[in-house]
Amino acid sequence: MSDNADWNDENTRLVCELFAEQVTAHNRSGTHLNKSGYKNVMEKFKDKTGLDYSRRQFKNKWDKMRREYANWKRLVKETGLGWDNEKKTYTAPDSRWKQLNKDYPGINKFKDGPLQFEELKTIMFEDIRNSGDDHWAPSSGAAPASQQDAEPDEADDRDEDCDDNEASDDCDEYSPEPSRGKRPAPANRKDKGKKPKTSGGHWVQKELSKLVSLSARSTASCESLAKKDESSGCSIKDVMALVRECGAVPGTKEHFIASQVFVKRAEREMFLTLETPEERFQWLSMKHMWMTRNDSSM
């Protein structure tokens, strides 16, 4: 399905802010926003830009940015790459970029510049970046997930498309017609008592039931983790509020490094052991110096 949305830099920055806002508000189930999350993004984006984009267009943008974020983070782990201070991106021979792009399609876009709006995309994707499909590459020899293991969100998308187009025949179950020119085999006494073979429609219904069940378990698990974070005061939102209170406002190196490290719960818990704003600001400054020094030694 083509996506004719105008994702210029300003619209991309805005949608990243709205996506990050919904993730912080716990409106992400599994690897995508839930229905409430997409609804809020669609309404706020329209209010600010006047553009009335569909849920499918926003989901396509989310998927594309998630792949880009995963590719950028892969470059961090690659050995033998250089760094271009002017372009703020990694350097490598053309042959190396060619191989990287073969393994991870689209990664060579970072030859010309860094990932846009990395701070916002870290909030959106970092804690779901280590899913299996993000790490599969043709050279690894491992096959991607089968249709049966598809993400629950994909099943949700199909259900919603059918709800929006109830009059369409595309949403009806498909049952294959019997082959023409062949007469049905006569009933055999030996077949009495045997269950009839499952039709194609029943198979589809069974597989969809599995996906719905998997989606429900995934949603319950994510909501449980979110509630646990909220009750403990250790959520990203709570900790980033303390970051701002100690003087590390957006645009400072301390605020940026906080956005990088506090996607990990262990880092947030360590930060919360510090008792005063002065101690917290000093810790962020030292953390930035330590990580910058380690990056330069790669």
Secondary structure, 3 states (H helix, E strand, C coil): CCCCCCCCHHHHHHHHHHHHHHHHCCCEECCEECHHHHHHHHHHHHHHHCCCCCHHHHHHHHHHHHHHHHHHHHHHHCCCCEEECCCCEEECCHHHHHHHHHHCCCHHHHHCCCCCCHHHHHHHHHHHCCCHHHHCCHHHCCCCCCHHHCCHHHHHHHHHHHHHCCCCHHHCCCCCCCCCCCCCCCCCHHHCCCCCCCCHHHHHHHHHHHHHHHHHHHHHHHHHHHHHHHHHCCCHHHHHHHHHHCCCCCCCHHHHHHHHHCCCHHHHHHHHCCCCHHHHHHHHHHHHHHHHHHHHCC
